[in-house]
Amino acid sequence: MGERCKVQTNYVILHYVFLHNRLNCQEMKLLSNPFVIGKYVDKDYFCDREKESEMLVHHIVNGRNVAIMSERRLGKTGLIEHVFTNGLPDGYEPFLIDIYTCRNLREMVYLLASEVFKKIARKQSMTERLLRTVRSLKTTISYDAVTGFPEVGFGLGEIQQPEVTLDEILGYLESSDAVCIVAIDEFQKIASFEDENVEALLRTKIQHLKKTQFVFAGSERHLLEGIFNDPARPFYNSVVFMQLLPIEEGVYVKFCQELFLKYGKSVSPALVERLYKCFQGITWYLQLSMNEAFTMAERGGSVDEEAYGQILNHLVDSKRFTFEDRYASLTEKQKTVLMAIASEFPSQVTLTSQDFMTRYNLKTASSVQTAVKGLVEKGILSDNHGIRRPTDLLFMLWLKDF
């Protein structure tokens, strides 16, 4: 449920902020809409995941590296942030980076260095030690004219030797008094890095660490499983797996009703249940839908099942131009197959079955497979062990009414 972190070449400015957490917690209570989209705010606005949270903490405190798999937008990043914020005992220092947009090791090291400096910047003595340790990274130090707090700045261009800088950062984490936990979101991206042998390089460095642990998360299951389950690859058998499934329908319905009630409103369980089924329990879409539903009731008012169509229309209309451009970029065969898939949505179908092909006048299985391959390459369908699913459910709804 979070936006992707984009690697940028401009300077990272890192401040010492001593009351950051306390001030944020106070502000969280003032949210105008409690259905948060794409970010983690506070445990009060986080739905369930109690068993998953307990399991992740259990793995971490027992010294295990963990790989978390889930479909996109199901909440794996939110789970990690929730545990890192609320679940870890004293003596643990967590770090989280998202490498979805990274193209190489240098960009990944840049994100890791930025995250480490941001977290360590709370304590001046630790920052000074970090600067002494990470000697390959050219940094600038200045002082805020108003607060007098020092600022540390560096850009992507300052990372000239990513392997050396990575060694220095990991060395610093190992020397910390705390047990450091590094979470790398969308870890399967390392398989497409421009550098050679990145998996072997990372595995070699990680296996020698004594006090630093890792949480690897990914939304492309077949790629992530390939990294950790293939005996011929460096990370083979180096993690314990966790699979994230949709939050149970009844649990999410109760969560929505309670949040509405806290704000002096009410929502029909039937509305939440219909939205849950439409979006197959995928958290990001549910939060987006309920965020819209929340705006439809004044304090003391309610939102009923009749609002279902209005909510969907509003969400689809907000992306209509994007969808039109996306559809126009497809070949005619891809359009035909995709329209057939959308017509069946939200039902799952076997795309090369005789029944499906006959129903939508698809001529041959090979032509369907070629079209599907193109749709996967364009990111419109995902492919997990041959199971193809649409990656954007709102796009499917738009196609149904096209």
C-alpha positions as CSV (number, residue, x, y, z in Angstrom):
1,M,0.0,0.0,0.0
2,G,2.8,2.5,-0.6
3,E,4.2,4.8,-3.5
4,R,7.4,3.6,-5.1
5,C,10.6,5.3,-3.9
6,K,12.2,6.9,-6.9
7,V,16.0,7.1,-7.1
8,Q,16.9,10.7,-7.6
9,T,20.3,12.4,-8.2
10,N,19.6,15.5,-6.1
11,Y,21.1,15.9,-2.7
12,V,19.6,14.1,0.3
13,I,19.3,16.5,3.2
14,L,19.1,14.7,6.6
15,H,18.2,16.6,9.7
16,Y,18.4,15.7,13.4
17,V,14.8,15.5,14.6
18,F,14.6,14.5,18.2
19,L,10.8,14.7,18.8
20,H,9.8,13.3,15.4
21,N,8.0,10.2,16.5
22,R,6.1,11.9,19.3
23,L,4.9,14.8,17.2
24,N,3.8,12.5,14.4
25,C,1.7,10.4,16.7
26,Q,-0.1,13.5,17.9
27,E,-0.8,14.5,14.3
28,M,-2.1,11.1,13.3
29,K,-5.1,11.6,15.5
30,L,-6.2,14.5,13.4
31,L,-6.5,12.7,10.1
32,S,-9.4,14.0,8.1
33,N,-9.9,10.6,6.5
34,P,-8.9,7.5,8.4
35,F,-8.7,5.2,5.3
36,V,-5.0,5.8,4.5
37,I,-3.8,5.0,1.0
38,G,-0.3,4.0,0.0
39,K,1.5,4.7,3.3
40,Y,1.7,3.6,6.9
41,V,0.6,6.1,9.4
42,D,-0.2,4.5,12.7
43,K,-1.4,1.2,14.2
44,D,-4.9,2.8,14.8
45,Y,-5.3,2.9,11.0
46,F,-3.8,-0.5,10.2
47,C,-6.1,-3.4,9.7
48,D,-5.4,-6.7,11.5
49,R,-2.3,-8.7,10.3
50,E,-1.8,-9.7,14.0
51,K,-0.7,-13.3,13.1
52,E,1.6,-12.1,10.4
53,S,3.1,-9.4,12.6
54,E,3.7,-11.9,15.4
55,M,5.3,-14.4,12.9
56,L,7.6,-11.7,11.5
57,V,8.7,-10.6,14.9
58,H,9.2,-14.3,15.9
59,H,11.6,-14.8,12.9
60,I,13.5,-11.6,13.5
61,V,14.1,-12.1,17.3
62,N,15.3,-15.7,16.5
63,G,17.9,-14.4,14.1
64,R,16.4,-15.5,10.8
65,N,16.5,-13.8,7.4
66,V,12.9,-13.6,6.0
67,A,11.4,-13.5,2.5
68,I,7.8,-12.1,2.4
69,M,5.8,-12.8,-0.8
70,S,2.5,-11.4,-1.8
71,E,0.6,-10.0,-4.7
72,R,1.1,-6.4,-5.5
73,R,-0.8,-3.9,-3.3
74,L,-1.7,-6.5,-0.7
75,G,0.1,-4.7,2.1
76,K,3.5,-6.3,2.6
77,T,5.3,-2.9,2.9
78,G,2.7,-1.8,5.4
79,L,3.2,-5.0,7.4
80,I,6.9,-4.4,7.5
81,E,6.5,-0.7,8.6
82,H,3.9,-1.8,11.2
83,V,6.3,-4.3,12.7
84,F,9.2,-1.9,12.5
85,T,7.2,0.8,14.2
86,N,5.3,-1.1,16.9
87,G,6.5,-4.7,17.1
88,L,10.2,-4.9,17.7
89,P,11.6,-5.2,21.2
90,D,14.3,-2.8,22.4
91,G,17.7,-3.3,21.0
92,Y,16.6,-3.5,17.3
93,E,17.2,-0.8,14.7
94,P,15.2,-1.2,11.5
95,F,15.8,0.2,8.0
96,L,13.6,-0.1,5.0
97,I,14.3,0.6,1.3
98,D,12.3,-0.1,-1.9
99,I,14.4,-1.0,-4.9
100,Y,11.6,-1.2,-7.4
101,T,13.0,1.6,-9.6
102,C,16.6,0.7,-9.1
103,R,18.6,-0.4,-12.2
104,N,21.9,-1.3,-10.7
105,L,23.8,-1.9,-7.4
106,R,24.9,1.8,-7.3
107,E,21.3,3.0,-7.0
108,M,20.4,0.4,-4.4
109,V,23.5,1.4,-2.3
110,Y,22.4,5.0,-2.6
111,L,19.0,4.2,-1.2
112,L,20.5,2.2,1.7
113,A,23.0,4.9,2.5
114,S,20.2,7.5,2.5
115,E,18.1,5.4,4.9
116,V,21.0,4.7,7.2
117,F,22.0,8.3,7.4
118,K,18.4,9.4,8.0
119,K,17.9,7.0,10.9
120,I,21.3,7.6,12.5
121,A,21.1,11.4,12.2
122,R,19.1,11.4,15.5
123,K,22.3,11.1,17.4
124,Q,25.4,13.3,16.7
125,S,28.0,10.9,18.1
126,M,26.6,8.0,15.9
127,T,26.6,10.2,12.8
128,E,30.2,11.2,13.4
129,R,31.2,7.5,13.7
130,L,29.2,6.7,10.6
131,L,31.0,9.4,8.6
132,R,34.3,8.0,9.7
133,T,33.3,4.5,8.7
134,V,31.8,5.3,5.3
135,R,34.9,6.9,3.9
136,S,34.2,6.2,0.2
137,L,31.1,8.4,0.3
138,K,31.7,12.1,-0.4
139,T,29.4,14.0,1.9
140,T,28.9,17.7,2.7
141,I,28.1,18.9,6.2
142,S,26.4,22.2,6.9
143,Y,24.3,23.7,9.8
144,D,20.7,24.8,9.7
145,A,20.6,28.6,10.2
146,V,17.5,28.4,12.3
147,T,17.9,25.3,14.5
148,G,21.7,25.0,14.5
149,F,21.3,21.3,13.7
150,P,23.9,19.8,11.4
151,E,22.9,18.5,7.9
152,V,24.6,15.8,6.0
153,G,24.1,15.8,2.2
154,F,25.2,13.5,-0.6
155,G,24.0,12.6,-4.1
156,L,23.9,9.5,-6.3
157,G,27.0,10.9,-8.1
158,E,29.0,10.7,-4.9
159,I,28.8,6.9,-4.9
160,Q,31.8,6.0,-7.1
161,Q,32.5,2.6,-5.7
162,P,29.2,1.0,-4.7
163,E,30.7,-2.3,-3.5
164,V,33.1,-0.5,-1.2
165,T,30.4,1.8,0.1
166,L,28.2,-1.2,0.7
167,D,30.9,-2.9,2.7
168,E,31.4,0.3,4.8
169,I,27.7,0.6,5.5
170,L,27.3,-3.0,6.5
171,G,30.5,-2.7,8.6
172,Y,28.9,0.2,10.4
173,L,25.7,-1.7,11.0
174,E,27.7,-4.6,12.4
175,S,29.5,-2.3,14.8
176,S,26.2,-0.9,16.1
177,D,25.1,-1.6,19.7
178,A,21.7,-2.6,18.2
179,V,20.7,-5.5,16.1
180,C,20.1,-3.9,12.7
181,I,17.3,-5.2,10.5
182,V,17.4,-4.2,6.8
183,A,14.2,-4.7,4.8
184,I,14.6,-4.6,1.0
185,D,11.2,-4.3,-0.8
186,E,10.8,-5.6,-4.3
187,F,14.0,-7.6,-3.9
188,Q,13.3,-9.6,-7.0
189,K,14.5,-6.6,-9.0
190,I,18.1,-7.5,-8.4
191,A,17.7,-10.3,-11.0
192,S,17.4,-7.6,-13.6
193,F,20.2,-5.3,-12.4
194,E,22.7,-4.1,-15.1
195,D,25.6,-5.3,-13.0
196,E,26.9,-8.9,-13.3
197,N,26.7,-11.4,-10.4
198,V,24.9,-9.0,-8.0
199,E,23.2,-12.0,-6.3
200,A,26.5,-13.7,-5.6
201,L,28.1,-10.4,-4.4
202,L,25.2,-9.7,-2.0
203,R,25.0,-13.2,-0.7
204,T,28.8,-13.3,0.0
205,K,28.5,-10.1,2.0
206,I,25.4,-11.0,3.9
207,Q,26.4,-14.5,5.0
208,H,29.4,-13.2,6.9
209,L,27.3,-10.7,9.0
210,K,26.8,-11.6,12.7
211,K,24.4,-8.9,14.0
212,T,22.7,-7.6,10.8
213,Q,19.5,-9.4,9.5
214,F,17.5,-9.0,6.4
215,V,13.8,-9.0,5.4
216,F,13.4,-9.5,1.6
217,A,9.9,-8.7,0.2
218,G,8.6,-9.1,-3.3
219,S,5.4,-9.1,-5.4
220,E,6.6,-11.3,-8.2
221,R,6.4,-14.7,-6.6
222,H,8.1,-16.8,-9.3
223,L,11.1,-14.4,-9.5
224,L,11.5,-14.3,-5.7
225,E,11.1,-18.1,-5.4
226,G,13.7,-18.5,-8.1
227,I,16.2,-16.4,-6.2
228,F,15.8,-18.4,-2.9
229,N,14.7,-21.9,-4.1
230,D,17.0,-22.6,-7.0
231,P,19.9,-24.7,-5.9
232,A,22.1,-23.2,-8.6
233,R,21.7,-19.6,-7.3
234,P,23.6,-17.9,-4.4
235,F,20.6,-17.2,-2.1
236,Y,19.4,-20.8,-2.1
237,N,17.9,-21.9,1.2
238,S,19.1,-18.7,3.0
239,V,15.7,-17.5,4.3
240,V,12.4,-18.6,5.8
241,F,9.3,-17.7,3.8
242,M,6.2,-15.9,4.7
243,Q,3.3,-15.6,2.3
244,L,0.8,-12.7,2.7
245,L,-2.8,-13.5,1.8
246,P,-5.8,-11.1,1.7
247,I,-7.2,-9.9,5.1
248,E,-10.3,-12.0,5.9
249,E,-13.5,-10.4,4.7
250,G,-15.2,-10.3,8.1
251,V,-12.1,-8.8,9.7
252,Y,-12.0,-6.0,7.2
253,V,-15.7,-5.3,7.4
254,K,-15.4,-4.9,11.2
255,F,-12.3,-2.6,10.8
256,C,-14.3,-0.3,8.4
257,Q,-17.3,-0.2,10.7
258,E,-15.2,0.7,13.7
259,L,-13.3,3.5,11.9
260,F,-16.5,5.0,10.6
261,L,-18.0,4.8,14.2
262,K,-14.9,6.6,15.7
263,Y,-15.6,9.5,13.3
264,G,-19.4,9.6,14.1
265,K,-20.5,7.9,10.9
266,S,-21.7,4.5,9.8
267,V,-21.2,2.2,6.8
268,S,-23.3,-0.7,5.6
269,P,-21.6,-4.1,5.9
270,A,-23.1,-5.1,2.6
271,L,-21.3,-2.2,0.9
272,V,-17.9,-3.3,2.3
273,E,-18.6,-6.9,1.4
274,R,-19.4,-6.0,-2.3
275,L,-16.3,-3.9,-2.6
276,Y,-14.2,-6.7,-1.0
277,K,-15.5,-9.2,-3.6
278,C,-15.0,-6.8,-6.5
279,F,-11.4,-6.1,-5.5
280,Q,-10.7,-9.7,-4.4
281,G,-9.6,-8.6,-0.9
282,I,-6.6,-6.6,-2.2
283,T,-5.9,-4.0,0.5
284,W,-4.9,-1.0,-1.7
285,Y,-8.1,-1.0,-3.7
286,L,-10.2,-1.6,-0.6
287,Q,-8.6,1.4,1.2
288,L,-9.1,3.5,-1.9
289,S,-12.7,2.5,-2.1
290,M,-13.4,3.1,1.6
291,N,-11.6,6.4,1.5
292,E,-14.1,7.5,-1.1
293,A,-17.0,6.0,0.8
294,F,-15.9,7.9,3.9
295,T,-16.3,11.3,2.0
296,M,-19.9,10.5,1.1
297,A,-21.2,10.7,4.6
298,E,-21.4,13.7,6.9
299,R,-20.8,13.3,10.6
300,G,-23.9,11.5,12.0
301,G,-24.7,10.1,8.5
302,S,-24.2,6.7,6.8
303,V,-23.1,5.2,3.6
304,D,-25.3,2.3,2.2
305,E,-24.9,-0.4,-0.4
306,E,-26.5,1.9,-3.0
307,A,-23.3,3.9,-3.1
308,Y,-21.4,0.9,-4.6
309,G,-21.8,2.0,-8.2
310,Q,-21.0,5.7,-7.5
311,I,-17.8,4.8,-5.7
312,L,-16.6,2.6,-8.6
313,N,-17.5,5.1,-11.2
314,H,-15.6,7.9,-9.4
315,L,-12.5,5.7,-9.0
316,V,-12.5,4.6,-12.7
317,D,-13.3,8.1,-14.0
318,S,-10.3,9.5,-12.1
319,K,-8.0,7.4,-14.3
320,R,-9.9,7.4,-17.6
321,F,-7.3,9.3,-19.6
322,T,-4.6,6.9,-18.4
323,F,-6.6,3.9,-19.3
324,E,-7.4,5.3,-22.8
325,D,-3.7,5.8,-23.5
326,R,-2.8,2.3,-22.1
327,Y,-5.4,0.6,-24.2
328,A,-4.4,2.5,-27.4
329,S,-0.8,1.2,-27.0
330,L,-1.9,-2.4,-27.4
331,T,-2.0,-4.5,-30.6
332,E,-5.4,-5.6,-31.9
333,K,-4.8,-9.2,-30.7
334,Q,-3.8,-7.9,-27.2
335,K,-6.9,-5.8,-27.1
336,T,-9.2,-8.7,-28.0
337,V,-7.7,-11.0,-25.4
338,L,-7.7,-8.3,-22.7
339,M,-11.3,-7.4,-23.4
340,A,-12.2,-11.1,-23.0
341,I,-10.4,-11.3,-19.7
342,A,-12.1,-8.1,-18.5
343,S,-15.5,-9.5,-19.5
344,E,-15.0,-12.4,-17.1
345,F,-13.6,-10.2,-14.3
346,P,-13.5,-10.7,-11.3
347,S,-13.7,-14.4,-12.1
348,Q,-10.5,-16.3,-12.9
349,V,-10.4,-18.2,-16.2
350,T,-8.1,-20.5,-18.1
351,L,-7.1,-18.3,-21.0
352,T,-6.4,-21.2,-23.4
353,S,-9.4,-23.3,-22.5
354,Q,-11.6,-24.2,-25.4
355,D,-14.7,-22.8,-23.6
356,F,-13.0,-19.4,-23.1
357,M,-11.7,-19.2,-26.6
358,T,-15.0,-20.2,-28.2
359,R,-17.0,-17.7,-26.1
360,Y,-14.8,-14.8,-27.2
361,N,-14.0,-16.0,-30.8
362,L,-10.3,-16.4,-30.1
363,K,-9.0,-18.5,-32.9
364,T,-6.0,-20.4,-31.7
365,A,-4.3,-21.1,-28.4
366,S,-0.9,-20.0,-29.8
367,S,-2.3,-16.6,-30.8
368,V,-3.8,-16.2,-27.3
369,Q,-0.4,-17.1,-25.7
370,T,1.4,-14.6,-27.9
371,A,-1.0,-11.8,-26.9
372,V,-0.8,-12.8,-23.2
373,K,3.0,-12.8,-23.4
374,G,2.9,-9.2,-24.7
375,L,0.4,-8.2,-22.0
376,V,2.8,-9.6,-19.3
377,E,5.8,-7.8,-20.8
378,K,3.8,-4.5,-20.7
379,G,2.9,-5.1,-17.0
380,I,-0.8,-5.4,-17.7
381,L,-0.9,-9.0,-16.6
382,S,1.2,-10.6,-13.9
383,D,2.6,-14.1,-14.3
384,N,3.1,-16.3,-11.3
385,H,3.9,-19.9,-12.3
386,G,1.6,-19.6,-15.3
387,I,-1.3,-18.0,-13.5
388,R,-2.0,-14.7,-15.2
389,R,-3.8,-12.0,-13.3
390,P,-4.5,-8.3,-14.2
391,T,-2.2,-5.9,-12.3
392,D,-4.7,-3.0,-12.3
393,L,-8.2,-4.0,-11.3
394,L,-9.6,-0.5,-12.0
395,F,-8.4,-0.9,-15.6
396,M,-10.5,-4.1,-15.7
397,L,-13.6,-2.3,-14.6
398,W,-13.0,0.4,-17.2
399,L,-12.7,-2.2,-19.9
400,K,-15.9,-3.8,-18.9
401,D,-17.8,-0.6,-19.7
402,F,-15.6,0.3,-22.7
